[in-house]
Amino acid sequence: MSTHSYNGRPWQERSAWSRLTARDSVLRRLDWTLLLACVALSVIGSLLVWSATRNRTELNEGDPQHFLWRHLISLAIGVALSVGTVWLGHRRLRGAVPVLYGLSVLLTLLVLTPLGATINGQRAWLDLGAGLSLQPAEFAKITIILGMAMLLAAQVDAGDRLHPDHRTVVQSLALAAVPIGIVMLMPDMGSVMVLVVIVLGVLLASGASNRWIIGLLATGGIGAVLVWQLGVLDEYQINRFAAFANPALDPSGAGYNTNQARIAIGSGGLHGKGLFEGSQTTGRFVPEQQTDFVFTVAGEELGFLGAGLIILLVGVVLWRACRIALETTELYGTIVAAGIIAWFAFQSFENIGMTMGIMPVAGLPLPFVSYGGTSMFAVWIAIGLLQSIRVQRPVSA
């Protein structure tokens, strides 16, 4: 029996060698700066979550490490999802977008059924039992990015057009409007704001006519006025905006969170009081400190330098994502990267801003840092998409 060979190697050996070389090529082409920045944010977040919850006996069931272990498990699952996303590749996922989008919409709809759970006034979670919950709006961020990118880039990447036509833009906006409308009914206005910013970022990157951007901004302004006038917002949401406009309006009620958050951050000084040593944190003065207000732990215990490091790392993530968006030669990859950039940038600014009183409280987690399984899964899947775009770019890019 003859043995086929290639450059002196049997074909079986060549096949194994090719697989090894391919894996080595993937590892070399990963954006390690981006990856290390995300890992650093996640490690810092784990320490902050631990500090914020170790004394919360009413929440941690008497186990100081309860939230820490759950957070680390979520982080491990998120990293595994990221690896799986890189392995599948953003181009292969492009064909599965209709299925992923349909599943995302279905999960979001289920929140409005008896399966939905209300936490802190928001009916935004699915109760999975055993203390587990899922927030489908986090996955909607990903599927809106992928779905709009698939539609807007189809003709351009095929070489049929230089820019998406008006019909394609309308189709992509209709695709985004469905989950946004469902999330608005919850109502989860924080997630709605993020989704709207994602849509704007995607359209800007696609090369669509500026008239669409201007029209959407005008429509958004009119829509915000109508939401306020028609009473769509719940009372607690109205109170949050009122407290943002006038922090002294209700310092023991709607303005309590932001007042305590500013006290915590301001008391940290330059170097902070030391990890696990913050009086506001150990005294449990700041509500939801492991999730929405986790940045206050950094401000109090790590000080200006520690909080500044978090902002710097977020900036590194955005910088590398921008590089990936610019280096790819396909519009589909550019749009996906741009949607992720818009998502991370706005959500980080909103989360940090609300703890400092420069943005209204919107119930949004700080990417990679805040406690929350679904949020951790979503942001690491997004990193997998960015890495896939970089890995599959042409070598000359």
N, C-alpha and C positions, 0 to 999 in steps of 0.2 A: 504494500500500500504506500503510495507516494505522500509526501508531506509538502504542502505548499509553503512557500517562504516569501518573505518580503525583506529586502536589504539584509539577507542572511539570517533573519529570525523566522521561526515557524509562525504560521498565522495565529495560532493560539497565544503565543508569547506576544506577538504584535498587538493583539486585541487587549490583553492585560496592560501592556505598555501604554497603549493609547488612552485607556481609561485612567491610568495613573497620571499621565501627562495632562489630561483634561482637568482632573481634580486639582493638580498643581497650578494650572493656568487660572482656574477659578479663584483659588486662594490668593494668587499674586495680583489678580485684577480687582479684588475687593477693595472698597474704600476703608482702609483700616483706621484712618483718622475719624471718620464718621462713626464706625463701629465702637471705637474706644470711648468717644464722647458719650454715646448712648449708654454704654456699660457704666461709665463713671456716674452719669446722672442716675441710673438705676440703683447703683450701690449707695450713693448719697441718699436717695429716696428711701431705701430700705432702713437706713439708720434713723432718718427723720420719722418714718412711720413707727418704728420701734419706740423712739423717744416719746412720741405723741400718744401712744396707746398702752405703754407698759404699766401705767398707774390707773388706767381707766377700768377699774374693776367692774363697773356696770356694763362694760362692753366686752371685755376680754375673757369673761367667764373664769376669772381668777388666775389665768395663765398670762404672765407678763409677755411671753413670746407668741401669744396666740395670733396676733395680727402680723407679726414679723414672718412667721412660717407660712401663713397664707399668702403674704405678699411675695415671698421668695418662690413659692410654688407657681404663682401667677407669672412671675418673671421667667421662670424656667420654661413654662408652657409658651410664653410669648416668644422667647428666643427660638424654641423648637419650631414654632409657626413661621418665624422669619427664615430659618434655614430651609424649611419646606417650600417657602415662597421663592427663594433663590433657586432651589433645585428645579421647581416647576418652570420658573421663568415668567416674566411679565407677558411675553409674546404668546406662550401657551395658554396662560390665563385669559388672554384676550378672547379666545374662542369659548371660554366658559362664562363670560360676563353675563349673558342673558340668564343663565341658571343661578349664578350668584346674586344677581340683582333681584330676581324673583323670590329667592329664599330670604334675602334681606327685607324686602317689603312685607313678606308674610310674617316674619318674626316681629317686625315693627307693628303690624296690625294686631298681633296677638296681645300686645301690651294693653290695647283698649278693651280686651275681653276680661272675663273673671280671672284669667291667668296672670294679668298684670298686677304688679305690686306698687304701692305708693310709699315713697321714702322722702321725708322732708318736704311734703306737699306736692311732690312730682310723681305722677304715675308714668314712670319711664323704664320700669324694670319688669322682667319676667321672673316669677318665682319658680325656681327649679327644685325647691325642697332641700332639706338638710342644711339650711342656712346659706344656700347658694342662690345667686341671682344673675341675670344677664341683662345688659343694656343694649338693645338692638340698634339704637341710634349711633353707637360707635361704629358698628359694621356698615351702617348706611353711608358714613363718610367715605369709606373705601369703595363701596359699590357705585356711588355717585361719581367719584373720580374715574373709575375704570369704565363705567358706562358712557359718560360724556366723552372721555378720550376715544373710546372705540368709534363713536359716531362722528366726532369732529375730525378725526385723523384719517378716516377711511379713504376718502377721495384724494386727500393731499398725499398720503403715503403711497397711494397707487399711481400718483403722477397725473391724475386727471384734472386737478385744480391746484392753484397756489394757496387758496384760503378756503375755509368752509363757507358754503353758500348759506343764504338766509333760511332755506328749508331745513338744512341740517342743524342750524342753530336752534330753530324752533323745536325740532325733535329732541335735541339734547336738553333743552330747558324743560320740556314736558316730562322727560325721564327723571330729571331732578325734582320736579314739582311734586311728584307722587309721595316719596318718602318725607319731603319737607312738610307737606300738608298734614301727613299723619302725625309727625312729631309735634307739629303745632297744636294738634288736637289734644295732646297729652295733659297740659301743655308743658313742653320743655323748651323754653325760649332761649336758653343758653346754647343748646345743641342747634336750634334753628339758626342762630346767629353764625355759628361755625359753618353750617352747611351753606348758608348764603355766601359767606366769604369764599368758601371753596369754589362755588359756582363762578363767582367773579374772577378768581384766580385762574380757573380753567379756561374761561372765555378769553381772558387777556393773553394767555399763552398760546391759544389756538390760532390767533391772528384774525379772529372774527372782527367785523366792522365795529368801530368805536361807538357807533350809534346804539348798538346793543348794550354796551356797558353803561352809557349815559341813561338809556331807557330803563335799565334794571335799577340803577341807583335812584332814579326818580320814582319808579314803582315801589322800591323798598321804603322810601321816605313816606309816600302816601299810605302804603300798607301799615307802617308803624303807627301813623296817626289813627287809621281806622281801627287797628287792634286796640289802641288805648280808648278810643271813643265808644267802641261797641262792647266794651267790657269783656273781651276775650281773656285778658289776664286775670289770674286769681288775685285775691286781696293781698296775700303775702308778697306777690311779685310787684304789685303796685307800691307796697310799702318799701320794698328794697330800692326802687328807683327814687322814691321820695327821700329815703335816708341818704342816698348817694347825692342828691341835689342839695340836701341840707343835713349834714351829719349830726347837728345838734337837735334835730327835730324829735327824735325818740331814742336817746342814748341807751335806755334800758330795754328797748324793744327791738324795732326793725334795725336800728343803728348799732345794736350791741356788738354784733360780730365784727364789723369793720372798726369800731372803736377799740375793742380788745386786740384786734389784729395789729393796729397801728401802735398800741402800747407795747405789744410783744416785740415787734420789729424795732421800734425806737429804743427799747431798753437794752438791746444787744450791743450797741456801740460798735467799735471797730472790730474787735476780736471775738465778741460774744461771751456769754456766761459759761460756756463749756457744754459739750454734749451731755444730755440728761440732767443739766443743772438749771434750766430755765424756769423761773418762778411762775410765769404765765402758763407754761406748758405743764409743769408738774402740778400746778394749782388748778388745772383744768378750766381755765377762764375762757379759752377760745374754743367754741363749738366746731365740730367737724374738722378738727385740726389734722387728722391723718389723710383727709381727702382734699376738699376744696381749699383749706387754709394751711396746707402743709408748709408753704413758704414762710409762714410766721415762725415755725420751729427753727428754720435755718436762720432767719433774721435775729431771733433771740439767742439761740445757743451757739451759732457759728459766726454771728456778727456780720458786719458789712462785707468783710472779706469772703466769708463762706457763702453768703447770699449772692455776692458778686460773682463767685465762681460758678454757681448754678446758671446765672444769666449768661456768663461767658460760654459755658458748655452748650447752652441752647443756641447761642450765636454760632458756635462751631458747627452744630448739626445743620442749621439753616444755610451756612456758607457752603458746606460740602454738598448739600442737596442742590443748591444753585449751580455748583460746578457740574454736577451730574446732569442737570437739566440743559446746560449749555453745551455739554460735550456730545450728547446723543445726536445722531443724524436723522432720527425718525420723529415725526411730530407726535406720534402716540406716546413715546417715552417722555418727550418734553412736557406734554400735557399732564401725564401722571405725576411727574416730579413736581410740576408747578402746583398742582392741586394739593400735594402733601406739604409743600412749602407754605401755602396759604393757610392750611389747617394748623400746622405746628406754630407758625408765627402768631396768628391771631389768638389761638387758645392759650399760648404761653403768656402773651401780653395781657389778655383778659384776666387770667388767673393771678398773675403777679400784681397786675394793676388793681384788682379788687381788694387785695390784702393791704394795699397802700393807700386806698381811698381815691384813686384816680380813674377807676372804672366801677360800674355798678356790679353788685354781687349777682353772678349768673349761674353758680353751681357747676363750674367746669373744672375738671382736674388738671393738674400741671403734668404735661406729658413726661413719661418715664419716672416721675417722682412721686406723684400721689398714689395712695392706696386705691385699688380698684381693678379687678380681674379683667373685665371686658375692655377697659381703657388700655390696660397693659397689652392685651392681645392685639388690639387694633394698631397701636403705635409701632409695635415690633413687626407686624405684617407690612406696615408702610415702609419700614426700614428694609425689609426683604425686597419690596418692590424697587426701592432706590438702588439697592445693591445689584439686583438683577439687571436694571437698566445700564448700570456701569459695566457689569461683567460682559454683557452682550453687545456693548458698543464696538464699533470698528476699531482695530488696533491703532489706526492712524489718527483717531480722534484725540 
